[in-house]
Amino acid sequence: MSKKTKTLIKDTIEESEQLISLYSTHETQYIFKEIPPVLWFGDLKSAKEKILVISANPNKPDMPEDNPRIPYSTEWKKGGRDVTKLEKEYNEYFRTDLWRNPATNWFGQKDKDTGQGRIEQFLNGLDASFYENEKYKYQAIHIDLLPFATTKHFTKIADQLLEKNDWLSSWINKHIHDMIELIHPKLIIVNGKTNFYYFNLCVNIGAQPYTLHHYGKNMIWISNSSPKIIATSFNMGSSCRLQSSDLVNIGKNINSKI
């Protein structure tokens, strides 16, 4: 683990405790203090260039399998703060040969067309994968706008959280920029129009001219920035209504444009 990575994880843990204090009352708890922050999913150690996927936030680990699970150890529940262990779990999340398998109903499965499209199939069209797979050029990494598990889905409480304290929007901006600097992605994908809205609301990445592309009723925006930002009107998680083959083809078409 690099000193930079270790510092970033430790700082995020400390900042999560500040957020818990800000957003917890006797009546309401927004952020789970029992659950560690999730800075990324995917193998940052891979020598491949990276493609970065940004969604909303992780869910608590006892949610249904079609939601992203997060590292959740008994050591953490007992007060342990093993930064090295957390980094290992982040990097190995998509290692299907290990005991902790990813939430494949949400991210998509390796080398398997289940009919229902997911992020993995879109990435495959872009010559990338979350999984260890030599046939793809890029290693995909998943991060969230808010890397903390909340009592409700982020998009259902985001306005309340952002209105409650102006500091959160600035924090999200810093967090995303820190992660981009850490990962150095070739390409950034913002997953879904709601997440794209909050991305633009919180993340100061400069005024971006976006080119709009239509795929039937679905839309994709592509920035002229470096790295390029691709934003989809459809969320490629559990609510995706596109077939796997359609997502692969859309990904290939986008790849030809960038």
N, C-alpha and C positions, 0 to 999 in steps of 0.2 A: 504494500500500500504506500502510495506517495504521501509525503507530508501534506501536500495540498488537499488530497482526497480525505485524509484523516481529519484535518482541521475542518473541512467542510461538513463532514458527518457530525463531528462533535459540536460544532456551532449550531447545526440544525437541531440537534437534540436539546441543547440549551434554549434555543429560540422556541421550540415546541412547548417547553415548560412555561415560557412567558405567554404564549398564545393561550395555553390552557388556563392560566390565571386570568387573562383578559376576557375570555369567552365562557367562563364557567361561573354560574351562580347557584344558589340553593334550588332555584326552579329549573334552570336550563344548563345542560352540558352539551357543548357543540363538538368538542374534540376529546377523544379518548386518551387519558393519561397512561393507561395500561399498555398501549400499543406503540411500538417504535415508529419513527418516521421512515418513509420509503423514498429514498432519493432517486433510485432508478431500478428497473428490471432489465437484465440483459448483460452480456459479457463485455464489460469495458476493457478487459485485458486482451480481447481479440485484436489481432494485427490488422484486421480489415478496416477500411473506412466506415464511418458510422452514419446511419440514418436515424434521426431522432423523432419519436412519436410523442405528442403531448396530448394528454386527456385531462380530466378534472381532478380527481383525487382517489386514493385507495379506499376500499371499504374494510370494515372490521372483519376478522378472519372467520367468524361463524356465520357470515352471510352465505346465501346459496352459491353453488359452484360457478354459476354464470357471472359472478362478480369477481374482480381481481382479488386474490388472496395476498396476504403480505407476510413478511417474516414475523414469526410470533413464537418466542421461545419461553420456556419456564424460567430461564435465567433473567430475562427481561422483566417478567412478572414479579420476580423476587427482588428487583432493584438493580440487577446487573446492567452495565452499560458497555458491553463488549463491542467496540467499534470494528475490530477486525472481523468478528463473527458476522456483524451486520453486512459489511462489505462483501463477504463471502456469499451470504444469502442473496444479496442483490445480484451478484455476478452469476450465480448458479441457478437462478430462478427457472430458466428455460432448459436446464439440463434434465431431460426426461429419464436419464439413466439413474438419477438420484431419487431418494425417497420422497422428496418434496416436488411434486409435479405442478406445473403452472395451471392456471384456470383456463384450460383450452377452449371451453365453451365461449369464453369472452375474447381471448386473443386469437384463437384459431389453432388448429393442430398442424404438426409438422408432416409435410408430404401426404396430406390426406384431403381429398375433396369430399366434404360432408354435405355439399349442396348449399348450405347456408354460408354466406360470405362473412369473413371476419378480417381484422387488420392484417393478419399473416398473409392472406391471399392478395391483398392490395400491395403489400410489401414484395411478395414474390414477383408481381408484375413490374416492380421497380428494381428487380434484381437484388432483393434483400430478404433477410429472414431474421426472426427473433432467435431461431434455434441454430445449433451447430450444423452447418450444411455447406459443404464445399462447392456446391454448384451455383451458389449465389455470391455476388461480388461484395455486397455490403452487410455489415452486422447491424441489426436494428436494436435500438435502446428505447425503452418506454419510460417516460417521466410524467409527473402530474403538475398542474398549476399549484396545487396545495398538497404537499407530500405527507399529510397527516390524515389518519382515519377520523371521520366525523360521524356523528350520531345519525345524520341523514345525508343523502347524496349531496355533494357540494353544490350542484346547480339549483337545488331546492332551498338552500340556505345562504347562498353566496351573497345575495343582496343584503340580507340581514348582517352577515359577517362584515362586509365591506362598509356598510353604513355605521356599524357600531364603533369602528376605529379606523381612521384614515391610514394608520400605520400598516394595515394588512396589505393594501394595494401596493405600497412601496416595497413591502417585504416580498411579495410574489414577484415583482419586477426584478428585485435583486436575486432572488432564488433562481429564476429562469435564466438570467444572464450568467450566474455562477455555473449552472449546469451546462449551458452552451459552451462556456469557456473550458469547462472540464472535459466535455465530450468531443468538441470540435467537429460537429456533424457536417457531412457533405450536403445534407438536405434536412429540413424540418417539416414534419407533417402535423398539423393541428386537426385533431379528430372530432369533427362535428361542428355545426354552426353555432351551437350554444357555447362550446368551449372556445371557438374562434372569437365570439363576442367578448368573453371575459379575458381572453388573451390580448385582444386589442385594447380593452379597458384598462388592464393592469400593466401590461408589458410595454415599456417604452423602447421600441426597436426602430424608431424613425418612421416618418410618413412613407408608407409603402404603396407604390402603384401596383395594383393587382390586375392581372388579366383573367377574365372570367371565361370558363369553359363549361359547356352544357353536355350532359350525358343523359338524354331523356329528361326526366324531371329532376335529376341530380345535378348539382353544380360543384365545380372545383375552382378555387382561386389560386393563382400562381403569382408570387411576387417577382420583382425584378432585382431583388437584393441578393447578397452573397453572405451566408448560404441562402438559397432559395427557400421560401416558405410556401408549402402547399396546404390549403385549408379545404376541407370537404364539407358540403352541406349535410351529409349523412354521417351518423355516428356508427363506426364499424365495430362496436362492441355487441352486447346482447340484443340491441334493438335494430341491428342492421337488417335491411329487407332485400339486400342484393345477393344474388347467387355467387358462389365462389368463382366460377368461370367469368362472370361479369366483372368482378373486382379485379381479377388477374388481368383481364383485357383493358380495363380502365387504367390500371397501373402501367401497363405496357405503353398505352397511348400517351399518358403523361410523361413517361420516361423518354419518349421520342421527342417531346416538346422542350425538354430541359437539358 
